[in-house]
Amino acid sequence: MNNKGQALVEFILILPVFIMILFIIIDFGMIFNKKSNLESISNDAVLIYKENKSLVEIQELYKDIQIELVNVNDYTKLVFKDKVNIVTPGMNKVFGDPYVITIERVIPYA
């Protein structure tokens, strides 16, 4: 008896699921990479802000990232936003396309 046809049919049925899982792993990797980069940039920007630099000077250094300054009574908050385009078909409905990553840093008044 020849089982080659059965193996081919099983492979064809499993292949789309495997490719979907592979693309989801790639998406999560891109999200975590972008978040890590944004965390690093936010730490650098807070240090620059503490040196009495203006928000405009910080935004000139990081032009592709949206940076907002929020003043509250007891502290200042820097909000960093960046976007990641989702590659996996169908996952853009779950996460939204592009997926927005937001990092907030609180700077207390001295």
Secondary structure as GFF3:
##gff-version 3
##sequence-region A 1 110
A	DSSP	alpha_helix	4	50	.	.	.	ID=ss1
A	DSSP	alpha_helix	55	61	.	.	.	ID=ss2
A	DSSP	beta_strand	66	71	.	.	.	ID=ss3
A	DSSP	beta_strand	75	84	.	.	.	ID=ss4
A	DSSP	alpha_helix	91	95	.	.	.	ID=ss5
A	DSSP	beta_strand	99	108	.	.	.	ID=ss6
###
